[in-house]
Amino acid sequence: MSGTSQGRASAAVAQSKEKSTGKKEKLDLKPPKGTRDFYPEDMRMRNWLFGHWKDVARLHGFEEYDAPVLESEELYIRKAGEEVTQQLYNFEDKGERRVSLRPEMTPSLARMVMARGKSLTLPVKWFSIPQCWRYERMTRGRRREHYQWNMDIWGVPGIEAEAELLSAIVTFFKRVGITSQDVGIKVNSRAVLSEVLTAMGVPADKFAATCVLVDKLEKVKLDDIRGEMQELGLTDEIITKLVATLSIKDLDALEQTLGNGSKALAQLKQLMEYAEAYGFRDWLIFDASVVRGLAYYTGVVFEGFDRKGELRAICGGGRYDELLATFGGEPLPAVGFGFGDAVIAELLKDRNLLPNFDNNKVDVVVFPLSPSVYASAAAVSGVVRSKSISSDLVLEDKKMKWAFKHAERLGASHLVIIGEDEIAKGIVQVKNLAKGEQVEVEVSKVSDFIAEQLAS
Ligand SMILES: CC(=O)Nc1cnc2ccccc2c1
């Protein structure tokens, strides 16, 4: 809109380009850097994936919610050095407000839960599939947006909530044909680290930042971040003990370190028992080095991984009981996960598990033989649509040959031909494209005739 100064400026630029070359400068047709267009064939794959996510959420009794993609920046200002908060897609809006495209959904969810406060019926089991954003300066060609299935349970302090979320993840994998041979889910608890660090006198307010640094050990060597750890006040002795804790191999060894009074240990054991009961114990693997990279996790954390080790984490999550407290609210137990649309797509492609998304079927093509009967064709289209039969109405003056090819391309089962003489007698021709039969049908009976044939 050229009403604003910005609008006038860009109009002037366009004009000046036109003046110098006499023709309009061609618009850049690519989507913004790091973003994707979804053409119909892309939407078929996306709707298939989101459809499974929504089905699994519903199977677990979850309800869908949504929130604005734009939030106050303050929702994401955390001091723990997380990647996700260092790459905010943030800016100052025309009202001089500091805002950001959401890099994740959990803070919006926490805001919504906190806004309802005590009036909320617990437990809350909510899901959403938000598009989330990040702004990377030196774009390593990485994407700046992705869709992320979020499932969260609020108000349940017990490990039963974690078990339910793991059930949802495994249920999804099974539905799309992924097995526990393809994928595993690493499980740990930050409470393990917290017990070790507390025993060594590390103050609680250093815990989140320590976990964010430990998470980086997946990618960088210890010596690359030893300095940052020391800045947190971690002595070499503590760092050594920390690294030793990360390499504990199993729950029995964990008991040696934490003692049999450890709450973290008891919870992990209980979780493994529940997993046995659900029937997905073989998907889980205890891994003391998994802490995930979000500052607000406080307890059990988990992440889905491909056993070939070729891909980044498929999904991840954990317990975050203190998030509302960091927003100045009353704490409320919470656990959730995020499951991005990118890595799973690569995995499904690698395992040849993507169905072929043939084009969107339309039931019938309604074809007026001449413009003089277009109105009748439109009327017939309306009638069949009112009976939930999808129809593609041929909008232009086309030949029969084109109409046949068009119906075939659309995967239509019937071609309804509107002819001048026939329509005058209240009749249309209906061709069953599979059987090649063509019959005359009264307009008032077209829908039932087609519905019967579609049902057979
Ligand atoms: C593999 C991938 O595309 N990851 C991805 C892409 N976009 C994001 C945007 C915001 C936060 C995390 C993101 C993560």
The ligand as a MOL file (V3000), in Angstrom:
LIG
                    3D

  0  0  0     0  0            999 V3000
M  V30 BEGIN CTAB
M  V30 COUNTS 14 15 0 0 0
M  V30 BEGIN ATOM
M  V30 1 C 15.9470 -29.6600 10.4710 0
M  V30 2 C 15.2640 -28.3140 10.5440 0
M  V30 3 O 14.7990 -27.7760 9.5690 0
M  V30 4 N 15.2650 -27.7110 11.7480 0
M  V30 5 C 14.6940 -26.5070 12.0560 0
M  V30 6 C 14.1830 -25.6150 11.1170 0
M  V30 7 N 13.6600 -24.4530 11.4820 0
M  V30 8 C 13.5790 -24.1020 12.7790 0
M  V30 9 C 12.9980 -22.8950 13.1640 0
M  V30 10 C 12.9150 -22.5720 14.4930 0
M  V30 11 C 13.4270 -23.4160 15.4560 0
M  V30 12 C 14.0140 -24.5990 15.0810 0
M  V30 13 C 14.0880 -24.9650 13.7590 0
M  V30 14 C 14.6550 -26.1640 13.3810 0
M  V30 END ATOM
M  V30 BEGIN BOND
M  V30 1 1 1 2
M  V30 2 2 2 3
M  V30 3 1 2 4
M  V30 4 1 4 5
M  V30 5 1 5 6
M  V30 6 2 5 14
M  V30 7 2 6 7
M  V30 8 1 7 8
M  V30 9 1 8 9
M  V30 10 2 8 13
M  V30 11 2 9 10
M  V30 12 1 10 11
M  V30 13 2 11 12
M  V30 14 1 12 13
M  V30 15 1 13 14
M  V30 END BOND
M  V30 END CTAB
M  END
